[in-house]
Amino acid sequence: MFGYYLQLALRSFARNKVLTSLMVLTIAVGIGATMTTLALYFVLSGDPIPHKSAQLFYPQLEPRSLGKDATLDKDPLPQMSRYDAEELLRQRRGDRQALMSGGSLTLQPGGNIAQPFRASARYTSADFFPMFDVPLLSGNAWSKKDDDERARVAVIHRTLASRLFGTEEAVGRELRLPQGTFRVIGVSADWKPAPRFYDLSNQRYGGVEQVFLPFSTSRDLRLDTQGSMNCWGVNDDPIEGNRGLNAPCAWLQYWVELDSPQKAADYLKYLADYSDAQRANGRFERPTNVRLSNVMTWLDFNRIVPNDVRLQMWLAFGFLLVCMINTVSLLLAKFLRRSGEIGVRRSLGASRRDIFKQCLVEAGTIGLLGGVIGLGFAAIGLWLIRQQPDEYARLAHMDLTTLWLTFALALLVSLLAGLLPAWRAMRIPPALQLKSQ
């Protein structure tokens, strides 16, 4: 029966080519605009580490002094001071834990011709690699013992290995910095979680860290760091300044892995107890205010999806609604122009249900054709987004889920648009049409 309805729909298209083309184009434009913004939204709001996002947690403490302002912030600081991060790392109350900071290094290639160049870096602790599933092509990461001994070891990215040594087989080679020489113990493969949930104080999307070094070593050599910093109180560290161990500044990210809800609850209590102990020692002045957010909660708290992307998505849905209303008008005009044909079919035995089904099949076919063309418009839209300078623009792409969603949305919109015209068409009385014939 569906084949019969489809055959009638195709004949109707052939008789009204201009009107049919206009409806297909209307739906295609609306679907193209909507899927462009929706595909980008899905990429930006997706889970960057889906198999572990419920087990990785971001602790927050409130170490600031009371100050002169009587009002207190609702939320604790988004980053951690060096003293607190190193103390939590030393106590090791989680299954795994890692402190970290972004950095930038000057690398000195071998030979007299090659010029020094800058490379992005991540200063962290040994658990970073198994916690975040950083893939290694060769070699291995450093150990807790290397952290404690401030070992001069490094894990570098494959592209950096090729640039420095002409090959990805760089394990055992030397990485030369102005501050000293490091031994390469591992080469990492591509690892680009989107968004970069583990450090939202730096670049939130894109970018690949070329060098990984032990955090303890980075402070021993006083290497440059990158990222935001929040300071309070008086800093009396004459050597490292705001990055000193006791400096009243929050600039480090700290993550902990907990494999059960009970461990997460226990760790939150541990944070509260730690905060109370620090207040008793005179370090913390504000009331206890601790948080423990998993990956997705942390991303929601930081509003990881840019406001302009959200606005564009809602505007695109509004535009799609306008396109659907226009399609309703065109379908009404198309079906009501065929009142004589519908009346004759009714008089020959076709039921109202048959007329309704035929009209919906015709509307659905128009929607599917619009979806095909809308995919092309969406592909063009995503390509245009990738040309923009925004840091998240290069992530815009269309995957298999987007393809299926495009056709589903196009079919849904066309069927919704066809409900009223189909209902009006099936209400056409057959007797009046026979008399006029």
C-alpha positions as CSV (number, residue, x, y, z in Angstrom):
1,M,0.0,0.0,0.0
2,F,2.9,2.4,0.8
3,G,4.2,1.8,-2.7
4,Y,0.9,2.8,-4.2
5,Y,0.8,6.0,-2.1
6,L,4.4,6.8,-3.1
7,Q,3.5,6.3,-6.8
8,L,0.6,8.8,-6.5
9,A,3.0,11.2,-4.7
10,L,5.5,11.1,-7.5
11,R,2.8,11.7,-10.1
12,S,1.7,14.7,-8.1
13,F,5.3,16.0,-8.0
14,A,5.5,15.8,-11.8
15,R,2.3,17.8,-12.2
16,N,3.4,20.6,-9.8
17,K,7.2,20.8,-10.3
18,V,7.6,24.4,-9.3
19,L,5.6,24.2,-6.2
20,T,7.2,20.9,-5.2
21,S,10.7,22.3,-5.7
22,L,9.8,25.3,-3.6
23,M,8.7,23.1,-0.7
24,V,11.8,20.9,-1.0
25,L,14.1,24.0,-1.0
26,T,12.3,25.6,2.0
27,I,12.8,22.5,4.1
28,A,16.4,22.0,2.9
29,V,17.3,25.6,3.9
30,G,15.8,25.2,7.3
31,I,17.3,21.8,7.9
32,G,20.7,22.9,6.7
33,A,20.8,25.9,9.0
34,T,19.6,23.9,12.0
35,M,21.9,20.9,11.5
36,T,24.9,23.2,11.1
37,T,24.5,24.7,14.5
38,L,23.2,21.5,16.1
39,A,26.3,19.5,14.9
40,L,28.6,22.1,16.4
41,Y,26.6,22.1,19.6
42,F,26.9,18.3,19.9
43,V,30.7,18.5,19.4
44,L,31.2,21.2,22.0
45,S,28.9,19.7,24.6
46,G,29.9,16.1,24.2
47,D,31.6,13.9,26.8
48,P,35.4,14.2,26.2
49,I,36.2,10.9,28.0
50,P,32.9,9.0,28.1
51,H,34.3,5.7,29.6
52,K,35.7,7.5,32.6
53,S,33.9,10.8,33.0
54,A,31.9,9.5,36.0
55,Q,35.1,8.4,37.8
56,L,37.3,11.5,37.3
57,F,36.6,14.4,39.8
58,Y,37.8,17.9,40.2
59,P,38.2,19.0,43.8
60,Q,37.8,22.7,44.9
61,L,38.8,24.4,48.1
62,E,38.3,27.9,49.5
63,P,41.7,29.1,50.8
64,R,41.2,32.9,50.5
65,S,41.3,35.3,53.4
66,L,38.2,37.2,54.5
67,G,39.4,40.6,53.3
68,K,37.5,43.8,53.8
69,D,34.5,42.7,51.8
70,A,31.8,41.2,54.0
71,T,30.2,39.3,51.1
72,L,31.7,35.9,50.3
73,D,31.7,34.2,46.9
74,K,29.2,31.4,46.5
75,D,31.7,29.2,44.7
76,P,35.2,28.2,45.8
77,L,38.2,29.0,43.7
78,P,38.3,27.1,40.4
79,Q,42.0,26.3,40.8
80,M,44.2,25.2,43.7
81,S,47.2,26.7,45.5
82,R,50.5,24.9,45.2
83,Y,50.6,24.1,48.9
84,D,47.2,22.5,48.9
85,A,47.7,20.6,45.6
86,E,51.0,19.2,46.8
87,E,49.6,18.3,50.2
88,L,46.6,16.5,48.7
89,L,49.0,14.7,46.3
90,R,51.2,13.6,49.2
91,Q,48.2,12.3,51.2
92,R,47.0,10.3,48.2
93,R,43.4,9.7,49.3
94,G,42.1,8.8,45.8
95,D,42.7,5.8,43.6
96,R,44.8,8.1,41.4
97,Q,45.6,11.8,41.6
98,A,47.4,14.3,39.5
99,L,48.2,18.0,39.8
100,M,49.2,20.0,36.8
101,S,49.8,23.2,35.0
102,G,50.3,24.3,31.4
103,G,53.6,25.7,30.3
104,S,55.7,26.8,27.4
105,L,59.3,25.7,26.7
106,T,62.2,26.8,24.5
107,L,63.6,23.7,22.8
108,Q,67.1,23.7,21.3
109,P,67.5,21.2,18.4
110,G,70.8,19.6,17.8
111,G,73.2,21.0,15.1
112,N,74.3,24.5,14.3
113,I,71.7,25.3,11.7
114,A,68.4,24.6,13.5
115,Q,67.0,27.5,15.5
116,P,65.4,27.2,19.0
117,F,61.6,27.2,19.0
118,R,58.8,27.2,21.5
119,A,56.6,24.2,22.4
120,S,53.6,23.8,24.6
121,A,54.1,21.7,27.7
122,R,52.2,20.1,30.6
123,Y,53.8,19.9,34.0
124,T,52.1,17.1,35.9
125,S,52.5,14.1,38.2
126,A,52.9,10.4,37.4
127,D,49.3,9.4,37.6
128,F,48.3,11.8,34.8
129,F,48.9,9.2,32.0
130,P,46.8,6.3,33.4
131,M,44.1,8.6,34.7
132,F,43.4,10.3,31.4
133,D,44.4,7.3,29.2
134,V,47.1,9.2,27.3
135,P,48.3,6.8,24.6
136,L,52.0,6.0,24.3
137,L,53.5,4.9,21.0
138,S,56.7,3.8,22.7
139,G,58.4,3.9,26.0
140,N,56.6,4.7,29.2
141,A,55.6,7.5,31.5
142,W,57.6,8.4,34.6
143,S,56.9,7.0,38.1
144,K,56.1,8.5,41.5
145,K,59.8,7.9,42.4
146,D,60.7,10.2,39.5
147,D,58.3,12.8,40.9
148,D,59.9,12.6,44.3
149,E,63.5,12.8,42.9
150,R,62.7,15.6,40.5
151,A,64.0,13.5,37.7
152,R,64.8,15.2,34.4
153,V,62.7,12.9,32.2
154,A,60.2,13.8,29.5
155,V,57.4,12.3,27.4
156,I,57.1,14.1,24.0
157,H,54.5,14.0,21.2
158,R,55.2,12.1,18.1
159,T,55.2,15.2,15.9
160,L,57.8,16.8,18.1
161,A,59.9,13.6,18.0
162,S,59.9,13.7,14.2
163,R,60.8,17.4,14.1
164,L,63.7,17.1,16.6
165,F,65.1,13.7,15.6
166,G,63.7,12.9,12.2
167,T,61.9,9.8,13.6
168,E,59.2,8.9,16.1
169,E,61.7,6.5,17.7
170,A,62.9,9.0,20.2
171,V,63.1,7.0,23.5
172,G,66.5,7.4,25.0
173,R,67.3,10.6,23.1
174,E,68.0,13.9,24.8
175,L,65.7,16.9,24.9
176,R,67.7,20.1,25.3
177,L,66.3,23.2,27.1
178,P,68.2,26.3,28.2
179,Q,67.6,25.1,31.8
180,G,69.1,21.7,31.2
181,T,68.9,18.3,29.4
182,F,66.0,15.9,29.7
183,R,66.0,12.2,28.8
184,V,63.0,11.2,26.6
185,I,61.4,8.1,28.2
186,G,58.2,8.0,26.1
187,V,56.5,9.1,22.9
188,S,52.8,9.9,23.0
189,A,50.3,9.4,20.2
190,D,47.6,12.0,19.3
191,W,45.6,12.9,22.4
192,K,43.2,15.7,21.9
193,P,40.1,15.5,24.2
194,A,37.5,18.1,23.2
195,P,37.0,20.1,25.2
196,R,40.3,20.1,27.1
197,F,38.4,19.4,30.3
198,Y,41.5,18.8,32.4
199,D,42.6,22.4,32.1
200,L,40.0,25.0,31.3
201,S,42.2,27.9,32.4
202,N,44.1,27.6,29.1
203,Q,42.9,26.9,25.6
204,R,39.6,25.2,25.9
205,Y,39.5,23.5,22.5
206,G,42.1,22.2,20.2
207,G,45.8,22.3,20.7
208,V,48.2,19.4,21.4
209,E,50.8,19.5,24.2
210,Q,54.2,18.6,22.8
211,V,56.1,17.9,26.1
212,F,55.1,16.4,29.4
213,L,57.4,16.9,32.4
214,P,57.2,16.1,36.1
215,F,55.7,19.0,37.9
216,S,58.3,18.8,40.7
217,T,61.1,19.1,38.1
218,S,59.4,22.1,36.6
219,R,59.4,23.9,39.9
220,D,63.0,22.9,40.6
221,L,64.0,24.6,37.3
222,R,61.4,27.4,37.7
223,L,60.0,26.8,34.2
224,D,57.5,29.2,32.7
225,T,53.8,28.4,33.2
226,Q,50.7,29.4,31.4
227,G,47.1,29.9,32.6
228,S,45.1,32.1,34.9
229,M,46.1,32.9,38.5
230,N,44.1,34.2,41.4
231,C,46.2,35.7,44.3
232,W,45.2,37.1,47.7
233,G,47.1,38.2,50.8
234,V,50.8,39.0,51.0
235,N,53.4,37.0,49.1
236,D,56.9,36.8,50.7
237,D,58.5,34.2,48.5
238,P,61.6,36.0,47.1
239,I,62.6,33.1,44.7
240,E,59.5,31.8,42.9
241,G,57.1,34.6,43.7
242,N,53.5,33.8,43.0
243,R,54.4,30.2,42.2
244,G,56.1,29.5,45.4
245,L,55.0,26.7,47.7
246,N,53.4,29.0,50.3
247,A,52.3,31.8,47.9
248,P,48.7,32.8,48.4
249,C,47.8,32.1,44.8
250,A,45.6,29.5,43.1
251,W,47.0,28.5,39.7
252,L,47.1,24.7,39.6
253,Q,44.6,22.1,38.4
254,Y,44.0,19.0,40.5
255,W,42.2,15.8,39.5
256,V,41.4,12.6,41.4
257,E,40.1,9.3,40.2
258,L,37.5,7.5,42.3
259,D,35.8,4.3,41.0
260,S,32.7,4.3,43.1
261,P,30.0,6.7,44.5
262,Q,31.0,5.8,48.0
263,K,34.6,6.7,47.4
264,A,33.4,10.0,46.0
265,A,31.3,10.7,49.1
266,D,34.2,9.8,51.4
267,Y,36.6,12.0,49.4
268,L,34.2,15.0,49.7
269,K,34.2,14.5,53.5
270,Y,38.0,14.3,53.4
271,L,38.1,17.7,51.6
272,A,35.8,19.2,54.3
273,D,38.0,17.8,57.0
274,Y,41.1,19.0,55.3
275,S,39.6,22.5,55.0
276,D,38.7,22.5,58.7
277,A,42.2,21.4,59.6
278,Q,43.8,24.2,57.6
279,R,41.4,26.7,59.2
280,A,42.5,25.5,62.6
281,N,46.1,26.0,61.6
282,G,45.3,29.6,60.6
283,R,45.7,29.2,56.8
284,F,42.0,29.2,55.8
285,E,39.8,32.1,57.0
286,R,36.6,31.6,55.2
287,P,33.9,29.0,56.1
288,T,34.3,25.5,54.7
289,N,33.3,25.5,51.0
290,V,34.4,22.5,49.1
291,R,33.2,20.9,45.8
292,L,33.9,17.6,44.0
293,S,32.7,17.7,40.4
294,N,32.9,14.9,37.9
295,V,33.9,15.7,34.3
296,M,30.5,16.6,32.9
297,T,29.4,18.6,36.0
298,W,32.7,20.5,35.8
299,L,32.1,21.3,32.2
300,D,28.5,22.5,32.9
301,F,29.8,24.7,35.8
302,N,32.2,26.4,33.4
303,R,29.6,26.9,30.7
304,I,31.8,25.1,28.2
305,V,29.5,25.8,25.2
306,P,30.0,29.4,24.1
307,N,27.0,31.6,24.4
308,D,27.1,32.6,20.7
309,V,26.8,28.9,19.8
310,R,23.7,28.5,22.0
311,L,22.1,31.6,20.5
312,Q,22.8,30.5,17.0
313,M,21.2,27.1,17.7
314,W,18.0,28.6,19.0
315,L,17.9,31.1,16.1
316,A,18.3,28.2,13.7
317,F,15.4,26.3,15.3
318,G,13.3,29.5,15.0
319,F,14.2,29.7,11.4
320,L,13.2,26.0,10.9
321,L,9.9,26.8,12.5
322,V,9.3,29.6,10.0
323,C,10.2,27.2,7.2
324,M,7.8,24.6,8.5
325,I,4.9,27.2,8.6
326,N,5.7,28.2,5.0
327,T,5.6,24.5,4.0
328,V,2.2,24.2,5.7
329,S,0.9,27.0,3.5
330,L,2.4,25.5,0.3
331,L,1.0,22.1,1.1
332,L,-2.5,23.5,1.7
333,A,-2.4,25.3,-1.6
334,K,-1.2,22.1,-3.3
335,F,-3.8,19.8,-1.8
336,L,-6.7,22.1,-2.1
337,R,-6.0,22.7,-5.8
338,R,-6.6,19.0,-6.2
339,S,-10.0,19.1,-4.6
340,G,-11.7,17.7,-7.8
341,E,-9.3,14.7,-8.0
342,I,-9.7,14.0,-4.3
343,G,-13.5,14.2,-4.5
344,V,-13.6,11.7,-7.4
345,R,-11.4,9.3,-5.4
346,R,-13.7,9.6,-2.5
347,S,-16.7,8.8,-4.6
348,L,-15.0,5.8,-6.1
349,G,-14.5,4.3,-2.6
350,A,-11.4,5.9,-1.1
351,S,-11.8,6.5,2.6
352,R,-10.8,9.6,4.5
353,R,-8.0,7.6,6.0
354,D,-6.7,6.7,2.5
355,I,-6.6,10.4,1.5
356,F,-4.9,11.3,4.8
357,K,-2.2,8.6,4.4
358,Q,-1.6,9.6,0.8
359,C,-1.1,13.3,1.7
360,L,1.3,12.4,4.6
361,V,3.3,10.1,2.3
362,E,3.6,13.0,-0.1
363,A,4.7,15.4,2.6
364,G,7.2,12.9,4.0
365,T,8.7,12.3,0.6
366,I,9.1,16.1,0.2
367,G,10.8,16.1,3.6
368,L,13.3,13.4,2.7
369,L,14.2,15.2,-0.5
370,G,14.7,18.3,1.5
371,G,16.9,16.4,4.0
372,V,19.2,15.3,1.2
373,I,19.7,18.8,0.0
374,G,19.8,20.1,3.6
375,L,22.8,17.8,4.2
376,G,24.7,19.6,1.5
377,F,23.8,23.0,3.0
378,A,24.9,21.7,6.4
379,A,28.2,20.5,5.0
380,I,28.8,23.9,3.5
381,G,27.9,25.6,6.8
382,L,30.3,23.5,8.8
383,W,33.0,24.2,6.3
384,L,32.4,27.9,6.7
385,I,32.6,27.6,10.5
386,R,35.9,25.8,10.3
387,Q,37.3,28.9,8.5
388,Q,36.5,31.1,11.5
389,P,39.3,32.1,14.0
390,D,37.5,30.8,17.1
391,E,39.4,28.1,18.9
392,Y,36.5,25.6,18.7
393,A,35.8,26.2,15.0
394,R,38.0,23.4,13.7
395,L,36.1,20.9,15.7
396,A,33.0,21.4,13.5
397,H,32.3,18.2,11.6
398,M,29.5,15.9,10.5
399,D,29.4,12.3,11.8
400,L,27.0,9.3,11.2
401,T,24.8,10.4,14.0
402,T,24.4,13.8,12.4
403,L,23.4,12.2,9.1
404,W,20.7,10.1,10.7
405,L,19.4,13.0,12.7
406,T,19.2,15.2,9.6
407,F,16.9,12.8,7.8
408,A,14.9,12.1,11.0
409,L,14.4,15.9,11.6
410,A,13.5,16.5,8.0
411,L,10.9,13.7,8.0
412,L,9.5,14.9,11.3
413,V,9.2,18.5,10.1
414,S,7.5,17.6,6.8
415,L,5.0,15.2,8.5
416,L,4.1,17.9,11.1
417,A,3.8,20.4,8.3
418,G,1.5,17.9,6.4
419,L,-0.9,17.2,9.2
420,L,-3.2,20.2,8.7
421,P,-3.2,20.1,4.9
422,A,-3.8,16.3,5.0
423,W,-6.7,16.8,7.4
424,R,-8.2,19.5,5.2
425,A,-7.8,17.3,2.2
426,M,-9.6,14.3,3.7
427,R,-12.5,16.6,4.7
428,I,-13.3,17.5,1.1
429,P,-16.9,16.2,0.4
430,P,-17.2,13.9,-2.6
431,A,-20.8,14.7,-3.6
432,L,-20.1,18.4,-4.3
433,Q,-17.1,17.5,-6.4
434,L,-19.2,15.0,-8.5
435,K,-21.8,17.6,-9.1
436,S,-19.3,20.1,-10.3
437,Q,-17.7,17.4,-12.6
